[in-house]
Amino acid sequence: MTALYIDADACPVKPEAERVATRHKIRMFVVSNGGLRPSPNPLVETVIVPDGPDVADMWIAERCGPGDVVVTGDIPLAARCVEAGAQVLKHNGEALTRANIGNVLATRDLMADLRAADPFRQGGGKGFTKADRSRFLDALERTLRSAIRG
């Protein structure tokens, strides 16, 4: 049965994901290391993992698989989930797949190296926009429908 996993730390689309999951009657796991208000929705399970590096990521990666959908901005987690057979979406609706995850990982590593080489570099990230939110909703709707069909 399809499940939706949300890497909840710094996730700007939790309410939208919950609405879509509820519409499709899909179980949703909101995973973080704390600080979240649990949803009263019976389809939503808030999972609080112990503090530690990547503990929430490990929890998700160990449980997701074919037919599941994962929402994360964490590229190494996305790679593990894609490898496990899950469909993965970033918060802006971009799909991470077997076809593109290698390039996305390489770009992430390159940008980390550039930031490390220039300690005075400012900014670098774009803000999250209404258009991003809209693209996410559309992508999640399509992805969940595809996952349910199998």
Protein Blocks (a to p, Z undefined) as FASTA:
>chain_A
ZZddddfehpaklmmmmmmmmmnopacddddeejiacdfbfkbccddddedehklmmmmm
mmgcehiacddfbfklmmmmmmnopacddfkopacdfklmmmmmmmmmmmmmmmmmmmmb
ggjiacddfklmmmmmmmmmmmmmmmmnZZ
